Amino acid sequence: MQSSRIFRAVTPMKDGCLQIEMESGSTVCLDMHRRLSSVQFGLLRNQDVFRSVATDGYRLIFYRGGSEILEISAATFMDLLTVDRTK
């Protein structure tokens, strides 16, 4: 695992975006709306799961019933920011 944290905080927004505060102090809005129809992120269509998001500093983690069911690593997060795979 990485030695320094990447993510400081994450807040789910009503419009399907995740507002992510980075350890650098920057804030990023990751629009997940179009990705919700994918196999990888389909679980996030459930609003309870989407709103459950938390971070351990290295991953964005989604829960159902107290159990971790999906994670977005820092590497996957960067891929989601830079590459549109929905086309």
Protein Blocks (a to p, Z undefined) as FASTA:
>chain_A
ZZbdfbfbdcddfkopacdddfkopacdddfklmmmpmklmmmmpmklmmmpccehjacc
ddeehiafbdcdfklmmmmmmpcckZZ
